[in-house]
Amino acid sequence: MPALQDLGRRTRQLRNLVEPIAAAVFFVPEAHDAYVRLGFPPPQGTEDGIPLFDWGAYFVSRAACMGQLHGAVVAAAFGVFEPTWVAHEIAQGWTRTDPTTMLSARQQSGATKLLEQMRP
């Protein structure tokens, strides 16, 4: 197998292993509750039992680990989303919170869920 194809196969394997862990914090109710406390809108219903989260909270929670970046930089990092939309949501999000507070909220909600699942 050529090296580029092998790299693609390996990166997809890694993504498939990590994605369920990384994405979990976007969908747990504890995360939504934490983001609402920071001033983001609450989920507006569900789809297949999964809360329809606020996109601003989603983008800001994902971007917070990089610091308080301009929306255009975040849009470049999140290349699969329409850039002006991401930039707008990031600009609005930074009026509600800062990276440290968002990361703390995200970590606490993830830790809460993990501890909940570990209880007998």
N, C-alpha and C positions, 0 to 999 in steps of 0.2 A: 504494500500500500504506500503510495507517495506520502511524503512527510506532511504536506499541507492537509491531505485528507485525514491522516492519522491525528493531526492536531485538532481538526474539527470534530472528529469522533470523540476524542478525549475531553475536549471542552464541553461538549454536550453531555457526556457522562457526569462530569463534575457539576454542571448546572442541574441535572436531574437529581443528584444527591443533595445539593445544598438548597435548592429552591423551596422545597416544602418547609424547611426550617426557617429560612430567611423570610418567606412570605407570610408565615403564620402570624406575625405581629401585626400585619395589615388587616387581618380579619377577625381577631379576637375582640369580644365586646369590651374587655378591659382597655384595649388601645383606643377604641372609639370614645369610651368614657373619659379617658385621659385627655384626648384631643379636644373634646367638648369643653373640659375644664380650662383649657388654654384659649378658648374663644372660637374654635372651629365649629362649623355647623354639625349637628348630629347626623347619623346615617338617615337617608330618606328611603326607608323600606329595605327589602331584601330581594335577592335573586338566588333561587335554589338554596335558600336558607342562609346565604351569606349576606351580611349587611352591605348596603351600597354606600361605601365610605365617601367622605368629602375628598375630592381630588386635591384640594389645597393641602389638607392634612397629610395626604399620601405623599405628595411631592416634597413637602417640607420635612416630613419624617425620614424620607429616604435621603434627602440632601444634607440634613443636619450634620452628619458625620464628616462632611467636607468643610464645615464652617458656614458662615453667613455669606454665601456667594450670591452674586448677581444672577437674576433669573436666566440670562442668556447663557451663562456658564453651566448652570444646572440643565438647561435645555440641551446643550451640547452633550452633556454626560448621559442624559436620558434620551438618546437619539431616536427612539421609536415613537415618541410623542410629538405632537405639533408644537414647534418651538415657541410661538407667541403665546399659546395657551399656558405652557409650563412657566414661562417668564412672568406672566400675569399672576398665576397662582402663587408663585414663589414670592413676588413682591407683596401680595396681600398677606401671605403667611408670615412674613417677617414683621408685619405690623402687629401680629398677635403673639409672637413668641420669639425666642432666640435659639440658636443651636443647642446650647447646654441644657436649657429647660426642655426642649423637645426630646433630646436624647434621653434625659432622665425619665420623662414620661413614658417613652417607648420602652426603655429597659425595665422600668417598674411594672408596666402592664405585661410585658413578656415574662418577667420573673413571677408575677402573681399567677399567671396562667400555668406556668411550669410547676410551681409548687402545688397548685390546685390538683393537677393531674397526678402528682406523685403521692398524694395522700391515699392511704388505704381505704 
